[in-house]
Structure formats: structure tokens, C-alpha cells
Amino acid sequence: MRVPLVLVTGFLGAGKTTLVNRLLERRAERGATGKLGVVVNELGEVGIDGALLGDASTRQIELPGGCVCCVLGDELDKTLIDLVDANAGMEAIVLETTGVAEPLPIAWALRREPVASRVRLAAVVTLVDATNFRASLPVSAAVAAQVAYADVLLVTKGPLGDVEATIAAARELAPRALIRTGTTDEHAAWLEETLADPSLEHAPSGPEHVHDEHCRHADTHAHGVDSLWVEIPGPLDLEELEDQLAELPPNYVRIKGIASDGTTWHAFHRVGLRVSSEPLPARPPDLPGGRLVALGTQLDARDLTNCIEAAMRVIMA
């Protein structure tokens, strides 16, 4: 019996990792006994999403609720086959893509042997950020491709954005997709129910123009989005760092990272021009120190270094 796979995609900062985290929390809260596979596809030379997903820096990491997490490398086929073969009775798989991945090449890969004998694509679920979706359309062709090939669109950050305008823009690209609004918890509850439906099957109906993009998922720059990372060498003032990152120009589409204020480790994020942070229970074991990852166009490491140094000066004053 082939394992159903739900592909979770969406542009940078749409809330994919937050959704998957909440899904795992819900399963742990109810003591789920079925086994779920979670595959994370990272963007750039050095990523941090695996750390934010609970130390998923290596394959076959056990997570709460009977889940198993691994990080997708260059070989999609091998990752999925290893995951299924090592975990008998796996009920479903969630594959979280990078923010600039396009669903169609992944869908084609899932229809090739030998992976097609073990896994079937059940649905493409695309997160649409109500605060940044329309502004992101000119940034990368992946934004439109993710929506156009979706079976279901989950509108995120509704209270912060224009939901009606977002839905109207998405509907033009995906007239047949199911569109759902709600909170992260409501989206996670829907996804959990969807993963339990063994009859769900993706209907490949993407528009023809998406097919021209099939080679672009392998290179972040080909999507019009570059990736850049810098180390954070010591403790810094999180409030000052947030202020500094907020001043960067809009070509810095997505910034995320992990840093210490000297006593507590924090994850910080910038999506569009909005910056936030939250404390972590401990330093992620797969990262020896702080790190900042930026995604966007015409990136300059000096901009990021200046932000970090300014925040470090404050805490040393």
C-alpha cells in the first residue's frame, strides 16, 4: 500500500513551519499512535528550519506523537524511500518545501519509479500569506506556481492583512482550488483530518505556463531569490536587532535566525517589513552558535553584519 503524501508549500514567510509544528503539537496532545513522516526541504547552503522543527538536522529523528522527521537533501527519491522502508506502517507523510520551491517538479518526481511504488501525492496544500502574497508575486515566479498547482489554499495571517483581496488574487491563479481561512490551529486541525483520509488523491491540473518552470527548483537564484547567511559571534540585544532588521530595504524578503541575549536563545523572523522573535527552550544542538539567514534579491552580507554588530554593541554598553 502506497503512503499518501501531502505537499505543504507557500512563499517565504507564509507560515509553513509554524503549521507543521502545530500539527505535531496537536498529535502529541491527543497521544496519537499512528506514525506520520515529516520531511523538511531546506533552502540555501546552511538552513535553520530543521532546528526550529525540533532538531531535524539528521534523518530519522523521532518526534512527539509517533512522528518521524528527516531533512530532504538533493535526492527526493532516496529520502522518501528510506523514510518509508525504515518505518513500517507509516500512515502519511508531510513534505514541507522551501519557500521558493514549485510543486510541479516534485509532483513529477513522485510519479517516477521507484518512489511511485511506495508514495502517492494526496494533495498540494499552499499557504497564502494575507499580508505579503500580492506584493510577492513580482518577486518570484514560484509564488504564482505554488498557487496555480494547489489543490487547497490556506490563507494565513488573516487578521493582519486584506483577506478578500488576497483570495481574489489567488482565485485568478487557481480557480478550482479549495480556499480555507482560519487560524493556525484551525488549519492544523484541517490538515490532521486530511492526512487521515486514505482516499484523497491529487488531481494534476496546473496551467500550461507552469510547465516551463520545471528546472528552476534546483537553484535558488533561478527563482529570482538569493540566499545568504552570516554567523552571529556572540550575545546581542534582541530588541536592537529587530529594529535594525526592520530598517533593511524590502529586497530582503525573508530573514530568520537564532541568537542569544546572553541568558536565553531566541528565534527571530522578518517577513516583509515585519520583525518578531520568540524564546527557545535551549540552543538547537545542531547549531554551534547564532546564525542569520536572509532570502531576497541583491543581498549584501555587510548589511546583515552591520545589523548584528549594532545589536552586539548595545548589549556590551
C-alpha positions in Angstrom: 0.0 0.0 0.0 1.4 3.4 -1.0 1.8 6.0 1.7 -0.2 9.2 1.0 1.9 12.4 0.9 0.7 16.0 1.4 2.9 18.6 -0.1 2.9 21.8 2.0 4.2 24.8 0.1 4.0 28.6 0.1 6.3 31.5 -0.4 8.9 32.7 2.1 7.3 33.5 5.5 3.8 32.2 4.7 3.9 30.1 7.9 4.7 26.6 6.7 7.0 25.6 9.6 4.5 27.1 12.1 1.7 25.0 10.6 3.8 21.8 10.7 4.8 22.5 14.3 1.2 23.0 15.3 0.3 19.7 13.6 2.9 17.9 15.6 1.8 19.5 18.8 -1.8 18.5 18.2 -0.8 14.9 17.6 1.3 14.9 20.8 -1.6 16.4 22.8 -4.0 13.7 21.9 -1.4 10.9 22.1 -1.6 9.9 18.5 -0.4 6.3 17.9 -0.2 6.3 14.1 3.2 7.1 12.6 3.5 10.3 10.5 6.5 11.2 8.4 7.7 14.8 8.2 10.2 15.8 5.5 11.7 19.3 5.6 13.4 20.7 2.5 15.8 23.5 3.4 16.8 26.4 1.2 20.3 27.7 0.9 23.8 26.5 1.8 23.0 26.5 5.6 19.5 26.4 6.9 17.8 26.6 10.3 14.3 25.3 9.6 15.4 21.8 10.8 16.5 23.3 14.1 13.2 25.1 14.5 11.3 21.9 13.8 12.8 20.1 16.8 16.4 19.0 15.9 15.7 17.6 12.5 19.3 18.0 11.3 19.7 14.3 10.5 17.4 11.7 9.2 15.1 9.6 11.3 14.6 11.9 14.2 11.8 10.8 16.5 9.2 13.5 17.2 6.2 13.5 19.6 3.0 11.9 18.5 4.7 8.9 16.7 6.2 11.2 14.1 9.5 10.8 12.3 11.3 13.8 10.8 14.1 13.9 8.3 15.7 16.6 6.1 15.4 16.4 2.3 18.8 16.6 0.6 19.5 16.5 -3.1 17.7 13.2 -3.7 14.0 13.3 -3.1 13.6 9.6 -4.2 16.1 8.3 -1.7 14.8 10.4 1.2 11.3 9.2 0.8 12.2 5.6 0.1 14.5 5.4 3.2 11.8 7.0 5.3 9.0 4.6 4.3 11.2 1.5 4.3 12.6 2.3 7.8 9.1 2.9 9.3 6.6 0.1 8.7 3.0 1.1 8.9 3.6 4.8 8.2 0.2 6.3 7.7 1.1 9.5 5.9 3.9 12.0 5.0 4.0 15.8 5.1 6.7 17.3 2.9 7.4 20.9 3.7 9.1 22.6 0.7 11.3 25.6 0.7 9.7 29.0 0.2 10.7 29.2 -3.5 10.1 25.6 -4.5 7.5 24.9 -7.2 5.2 21.9 -6.7 5.1 20.6 -10.3 8.7 19.2 -10.4 8.1 17.5 -7.0 4.8 16.0 -8.3 6.6 14.7 -11.4 9.3 13.1 -9.2 6.7 11.4 -7.1 5.3 9.7 -10.2 8.6 8.1 -11.1 9.7 4.7 -10.0 10.9 3.5 -7.6 9.3 6.1 -5.3 5.9 5.8 -7.1 5.5 2.3 -5.7 5.8 3.5 -2.2 4.4 7.0 -2.1 1.5 8.8 -3.8 0.8 12.5 -3.9 -2.5 13.0 -2.0 -2.7 16.9 -2.1 -0.8 20.0 -2.8 -1.5 22.5 0.0 -0.3 26.1 -0.5 -0.1 28.6 2.3 -1.1 32.1 1.1 0.1 35.0 3.4 -2.6 37.7 3.5 0.0 40.3 4.4 2.5 39.7 1.6 1.1 37.5 -1.1 0.2 40.1 -3.7 3.4 42.0 -3.1 5.4 38.8 -3.5 4.0 37.9 -6.9 6.6 40.1 -8.9 9.5 38.8 -6.7 9.5 35.2 -7.9 7.7 33.0 -10.4 7.4 30.4 -7.7 4.7 32.4 -5.9 2.2 32.0 -8.8 3.3 28.5 -9.5 2.7 27.4 -5.9 -0.8 28.7 -6.0 -1.7 27.6 -9.6 -0.8 24.0 -8.9 -2.5 23.8 -5.5 -5.5 21.6 -4.5 -6.1 23.6 -1.4 -5.1 27.2 -0.4 -4.8 28.0 3.3 -4.9 31.8 3.9 -2.6 32.7 6.8 -2.2 35.9 8.9 -5.7 36.9 8.1 -6.1 39.4 11.0 -3.0 41.3 9.7 -3.9 41.5 6.0 -6.5 42.0 3.4 -8.1 38.6 3.2 -10.7 39.4 0.5 -8.0 40.9 -1.9 -5.7 38.0 -1.2 -8.4 35.5 -2.0 -9.3 37.3 -5.2 -5.7 37.4 -6.4 -5.2 33.7 -5.6 -8.5 32.7 -7.2 -7.3 34.2 -10.5 -4.4 31.8 -10.5 -6.3 28.7 -9.0 -10.0 28.9 -9.9 -10.6 25.3 -8.9 -8.7 25.2 -5.7 -10.4 24.9 -2.3 -9.7 28.1 -0.3 -9.8 28.0 3.5 -9.4 30.8 6.0 -8.7 30.4 9.7 -6.1 30.4 12.5 -3.0 28.3 12.5 -4.7 25.8 14.9 -7.7 25.6 12.6 -5.5 25.0 9.6 -3.5 22.3 11.5 -6.8 20.6 12.6 -7.9 20.5 8.9 -4.5 19.1 7.8 -4.7 16.4 10.5 -8.1 15.4 9.3 -6.9 15.4 5.7 -3.9 13.2 6.5 -6.4 10.6 7.9 -8.3 10.4 4.6 -6.9 7.4 2.7 -8.9 8.2 -0.5 -7.5 11.7 -1.1 -5.8 12.0 -4.4 -4.1 15.0 -6.1 -5.6 16.0 -9.4 -2.8 17.3 -11.7 -4.5 20.3 -13.3 -1.9 23.0 -13.2 -1.9 25.5 -16.1 0.4 25.1 -19.0 2.7 28.0 -18.2 3.8 26.3 -15.0 5.4 23.5 -17.0 8.1 25.9 -18.3 9.5 26.2 -14.8 10.4 22.5 -14.2 14.1 23.0 -14.0 14.2 26.0 -11.7 13.6 24.4 -8.3 17.2 23.2 -8.0 18.8 26.7 -7.8 17.5 29.4 -5.5 18.9 32.2 -7.8 17.0 30.8 -10.7 13.8 31.7 -8.9 15.0 35.3 -8.6 15.7 34.7 -4.9 19.2 34.6 -3.4 20.2 33.0 -0.1 22.8 34.5 2.2 23.8 33.6 5.8 26.1 35.0 8.4 27.3 33.8 11.8 26.3 35.7 15.0 29.5 35.5 17.0 28.1 36.4 20.5 25.2 37.6 22.6 23.3 40.6 21.3 20.3 42.8 22.2 17.2 41.3 20.5 15.2 44.5 20.5 18.0 46.4 18.8 18.5 43.6 16.3 14.7 43.7 15.5 14.9 47.4 15.0 18.0 47.1 12.7 16.4 44.3 10.6 13.2 46.4 10.3 15.3 49.2 8.6 16.6 46.9 5.8 15.1 47.6 2.4 12.2 45.4 1.0 14.6 43.4 -1.2 15.3 41.4 2.0 12.1 39.3 1.5 12.7 36.9 4.4 15.1 36.9 7.3 15.2 34.3 10.1 17.8 33.2 12.6 18.7 32.1 16.1 20.6 34.3 18.6 21.3 34.6 22.3 20.9 37.6 24.5 23.4 36.2 27.0 20.8 34.2 29.0 18.2 32.9 26.6 18.2 31.7 23.0 15.7 33.2 20.6 14.4 32.6 17.1 13.8 35.8 15.2 12.0 36.4 11.9 11.4 39.2 9.4 8.6 38.6 6.9 8.2 41.6 4.5 8.9 44.5 6.8 7.6 42.9 10.0 10.0 41.6 12.6 9.3 39.4 15.6 11.1 37.0 17.9 10.3 34.3 20.5 12.4 32.5 23.1 13.6 28.9 22.6 13.9 26.4 25.4 17.6 25.8 24.6 20.2 26.3 21.9 19.4 24.0 19.0 22.1 21.2 19.3 22.9 21.2 15.6 23.9 24.9 15.6 27.1 25.7 17.5 26.2 29.4 17.7 23.9 32.1 16.4 23.1 32.4 12.8 21.1 34.7 10.5 19.7 33.6 7.1 18.4 36.1 4.6 16.4 35.4 1.4 15.7 38.0 -1.3 17.4 39.9 -4.2 20.6 41.9 -4.4 21.6 40.8 -0.8 24.7 42.2 0.8 26.4 40.5 3.7 27.6 43.8 5.0 24.0 44.9 5.6 23.4 41.9 7.8 26.8 42.2 9.6 26.1 45.8 10.4 22.7 44.9 12.0 24.4 42.2 14.1 27.3 44.4 15.2 24.9 47.2 16.2 22.9 44.8 18.4 26.1 43.4 19.9 27.3 47.0 20.8 24.1 47.7 22.7 24.4 44.6 24.9 28.1 45.4 25.6 27.4 49.0 26.5 
